[in-house]
């Protein structure tokens, strides 16, 4: 059976769940993370709903390792979610 999900964990960003899934407009590689003080956040990388789009999504998913998952999570926390910085530093 082919994997559709990978789960990584470290102290800095916590858990990062990476999934290959079907979105509203085609295949997606999704990164699920839960920053302290917030609910689960999802970053979605979408691909065209074509055979080539599925191939590219599957290749992208296969390329995700622990380092790449944590880099994407850190970048998300430093980027758009940085406006929640005071909530992100509080303990749950």
Secondary structure, 3 states (H helix, E strand, C coil): CCCCEEEEEECCCEEEEEEEEEECCEEEEEEEECCCCCCCEEEEEECCCCHHHHHHHHHHHHHCCHHHHHHHHHHHHHCHHHHHHHHHCCCC
